[in-house]
Amino acid sequence: MNYQTKLKVCGLTQLHQIHELISMNTDFLGFIFYEKSPRYVLRHLSLEDILTINHQGKVGVFVNDNVNKIVEIAEKANLNFIQLHGDEDENFISELRKKLNPTIGIIKVIRIDSESALSMKGKSIDRFFSSPRSIQNDISYILFDTDSKAFGGTGKQFDWNILNELRIPLPYFLSGGISEENLNDITILKQKPFAIDINSKFEIEAGIKDLDRIKNFKMI
């Protein structure tokens, strides 16, 4: 892995694995707060458990949730970033930004499918928001992922060539089926990702990570 590209491991549920990932200098730790996800973190860990994790890259993943609930969880778990993985619009993001601790960053997920591939050609990512400037004012990062009804964790890769047809105004995370087999495909991207986000391709089962495989992946 390029030493300049940061790594996020998402869908964490096991405290001992989290501490091992920290010892491996993993940049971002993803905790899913979406109850329908098989990696829903509160089935395994309490907010107090997450609070005790000493790390500056704790990311809470939410899907079409309530603003006040997100703010409350962020405070109780001492999250560093909020990842919005649903259909949250610019008004929702603006309200969240106002209520959220200003030190907490927001990551907005853009889900890409075959329809998006056709309609996104040559257009700024701002097309997803009716207020063109809001995305840059309220959001720290964009995350591109493969679209699915499950809101992530599909293990499927979208066509990364699409990103070369976009004007991307912010640093971005790249997600969706990333593994050892396709890591080198990142070289096709004109604007390289700030970070890559791995999840289901590096699991023994949902929420249980293959730490040896992640360690080897970091060494590529």
Secondary structure per residue as TSV (DSSP state, phi and psi in degrees):
chain	resnum	aa	ss	phi	psi
A	1	M	-	360.0	136.8
A	2	N	-	-58.3	127.6
A	3	Y	T	-62.9	-20.1
A	4	Q	T	-82.9	-18.3
A	5	T	S	-90.2	125.6
A	6	K	E	-81.8	163.1
A	7	L	E	-123.2	131.7
A	8	K	E	-116.1	129.1
A	9	V	E	-107.8	119.2
A	10	C	-	-109.1	160.9
A	11	G	-	78.7	34.0
A	12	L	-	-80.1	140.8
A	13	T	-	-138.9	-9.8
A	14	Q	-	-115.6	121.5
A	15	L	H	-61.0	-41.7
A	16	H	H	-66.3	-33.6
A	17	Q	H	-70.8	-36.3
A	18	I	H	-61.5	-45.3
A	19	H	H	-65.9	-34.1
A	20	E	H	-66.8	-40.6
A	21	L	H	-65.0	-36.3
A	22	I	H	-63.1	-42.6
A	23	S	H	-64.9	-22.2
A	24	M	T	-88.6	7.2
A	25	N	T	62.4	38.5
A	26	T	-	-68.5	133.1
A	27	D	S	-77.9	-39.1
A	28	F	E	-133.3	138.0
A	29	L	E	-116.0	120.8
A	30	G	E	-100.9	127.4
A	31	F	E	-118.5	121.0
A	32	I	E	-91.7	121.4
A	33	F	-	-107.1	29.8
A	34	Y	-	-103.0	113.0
A	35	E	T	-61.6	-26.5
A	36	K	T	-81.1	-7.6
A	37	S	S	-79.3	140.8
A	38	P	T	-67.1	-10.1
A	39	R	T	-109.1	23.6
A	40	Y	B	-58.6	115.9
A	41	V	G	-68.2	-31.8
A	42	L	G	-75.1	-2.1
A	43	R	G	-76.1	-19.0
A	44	H	T	-121.4	-35.3
A	45	L	-	-127.8	150.8
A	46	S	-	-91.8	166.3
A	47	L	H	-61.6	-32.8
A	48	E	H	-65.0	-38.7
A	49	D	H	-60.1	-45.7
A	50	I	H	-67.7	-35.8
A	51	L	H	-57.9	-38.8
A	52	T	T	-74.0	-12.5
A	53	I	-	-73.8	117.6
A	54	N	-	-89.8	93.7
A	55	H	-	-157.8	145.9
A	56	Q	S	-95.7	6.7
A	57	G	-	-127.1	39.6
A	58	K	E	-80.7	119.5
A	59	V	E	-112.8	123.4
A	60	G	E	-95.8	125.2
A	61	V	E	-101.1	124.1
A	62	F	E	-127.4	149.0
A	63	V	S	-128.2	110.4
A	64	N	S	48.5	46.7
A	65	D	-	-97.7	179.6
A	66	N	-	-84.9	135.6
A	67	V	H	-57.0	-48.6
A	68	N	H	-63.8	-35.5
A	69	K	H	-66.0	-42.1
A	70	I	H	-61.1	-45.8
A	71	V	H	-61.6	-43.1
A	72	E	H	-62.8	-46.1
A	73	I	H	-64.7	-41.0
A	74	A	H	-58.8	-40.5
A	75	E	H	-71.6	-45.2
A	76	K	H	-69.0	-30.8
A	77	A	H	-99.3	-3.3
A	78	N	T	54.7	54.0
A	79	L	-	-75.9	150.2
A	80	N	S	-99.2	-24.1
A	81	F	E	-142.8	147.9
A	82	I	E	-112.9	124.5
A	83	Q	E	-104.9	119.9
A	84	L	E	-97.9	109.3
A	85	H	-	-106.4	6.0
A	86	G	S	-105.6	-139.6
A	87	D	-	-105.9	31.0
A	88	E	-	-62.9	128.9
A	89	D	-	-95.5	-177.2
A	90	E	H	-65.8	-29.7
A	91	N	H	-68.8	-41.7
A	92	F	H	-61.6	-46.2
A	93	I	H	-63.8	-40.5
A	94	S	H	-62.7	-44.0
A	95	E	H	-63.9	-43.2
A	96	L	H	-62.3	-43.3
A	97	R	H	-60.4	-38.1
A	98	K	H	-68.4	-35.4
A	99	K	H	-90.5	-20.3
A	100	L	S	-81.4	146.8
A	101	N	-	-52.0	130.0
A	102	P	T	-62.5	-16.5
A	103	T	T	-80.4	-11.1
A	104	I	S	-91.5	125.0
A	105	G	E	-84.8	158.2
A	106	I	E	-115.6	131.0
A	107	I	E	-112.3	120.3
A	108	K	E	-103.6	126.8
A	109	V	E	-86.5	132.8
A	110	I	E	-110.4	115.3
A	111	R	E	-92.8	131.1
A	112	I	E	-114.7	127.6
A	113	D	-	-128.1	-171.5
A	114	S	H	-64.7	-34.3
A	115	E	H	-67.6	-43.6
A	116	S	H	-60.3	-38.8
A	117	A	H	-57.7	-35.0
A	118	L	H	-79.6	-39.3
A	119	S	H	-88.1	-15.2
A	120	M	-	-89.2	-6.6
A	121	K	T	-54.2	124.1
A	122	G	T	69.0	10.4
A	123	K	-	-111.0	149.3
A	124	S	B	-67.9	151.2
A	125	I	G	-64.2	-16.1
A	126	D	G	-62.5	-14.2
A	127	R	G	-60.6	-19.6
A	128	F	G	-77.7	-7.3
A	129	F	S	-130.1	138.8
A	130	S	S	-73.6	-21.6
A	131	S	S	-106.4	100.1
A	132	P	T	-56.0	-33.6
A	133	R	T	-85.1	-16.1
A	134	S	H	-62.5	-36.8
A	135	I	H	-62.2	-36.1
A	136	Q	H	-82.1	-26.6
A	137	N	H	-78.0	-35.9
A	138	D	H	-108.2	-12.4
A	139	I	-	-116.5	141.2
A	140	S	S	-88.1	-40.0
A	141	Y	E	-143.7	157.3
A	142	I	E	-105.8	150.1
A	143	L	E	-128.0	123.3
A	144	F	E	-95.9	127.7
A	145	D	E	-139.0	162.5
A	146	T	E	-72.5	132.6
A	147	D	-	-70.7	140.4
A	148	S	-	-162.4	156.3
A	149	K	T	-65.6	-22.5
A	150	A	T	-84.2	-1.7
A	151	F	S	55.4	55.5
A	152	G	S	106.2	172.7
A	153	G	-	68.9	26.7
A	154	T	-	-84.0	-24.1
A	155	G	-	74.7	11.1
A	156	K	-	-108.1	140.5
A	157	Q	-	-96.4	136.6
A	158	F	-	-89.9	173.3
A	159	D	-	-76.0	104.6
A	160	W	G	-65.8	-18.5
A	161	N	G	-59.4	-24.8
A	162	I	G	-57.2	-37.3
A	163	L	G	-65.3	-26.3
A	164	N	G	-73.0	-12.0
A	165	E	G	-98.5	3.3
A	166	L	S	-111.0	153.5
A	167	R	B	-98.0	109.3
A	168	I	-	-102.5	111.1
A	169	P	-	-83.5	-6.2
A	170	L	S	-135.1	160.1
A	171	P	-	-59.0	148.4
A	172	Y	E	-136.0	153.9
A	173	F	E	-94.6	143.2
A	174	L	E	-111.0	127.0
A	175	S	-	-135.8	172.5
A	176	G	S	104.8	86.5
A	177	G	S	69.1	25.6
A	178	I	-	-74.1	134.4
A	179	S	-	-152.4	-176.6
A	180	E	T	-60.7	-32.3
A	181	E	T	-68.4	-32.2
A	182	N	T	-115.9	5.5
A	183	L	G	-57.7	-40.6
A	184	N	G	-67.6	-16.7
A	185	D	G	-65.6	-16.5
A	186	I	G	-61.4	-22.6
A	187	T	G	-62.5	-19.7
A	188	I	G	-73.5	-16.3
A	189	L	-	-79.7	128.0
A	190	K	S	-68.9	-44.9
A	191	Q	S	-103.0	108.7
A	192	K	-	-72.9	149.1
A	193	P	-	-68.1	145.5
A	194	F	S	-66.6	-37.2
A	195	A	E	-152.1	156.5
A	196	I	E	-112.1	149.1
A	197	D	E	-119.5	116.6
A	198	I	E	-113.1	152.3
A	199	N	-	-152.1	-97.5
A	200	S	G	-66.5	-26.5
A	201	K	G	-69.0	-13.5
A	202	F	G	-119.9	41.7
A	203	E	E	-123.7	149.2
A	204	I	E	-84.0	-40.6
A	205	E	E	-154.3	171.9
A	206	A	T	-54.6	120.1
A	207	G	T	88.3	-10.8
A	208	I	E	-108.2	110.5
A	209	K	E	-86.0	151.0
A	210	D	-	-91.1	91.8
A	211	L	H	-66.0	-35.7
A	212	D	H	-63.5	-40.5
A	213	R	H	-67.2	-39.1
A	214	I	H	-64.3	-42.2
A	215	K	H	-60.6	-44.3
A	216	N	H	-65.9	-37.1
A	217	F	H	-61.8	-40.8
A	218	K	H	-65.2	-22.1
A	219	M	T	-89.5	-8.1
A	220	I	-	-66.3	360.0
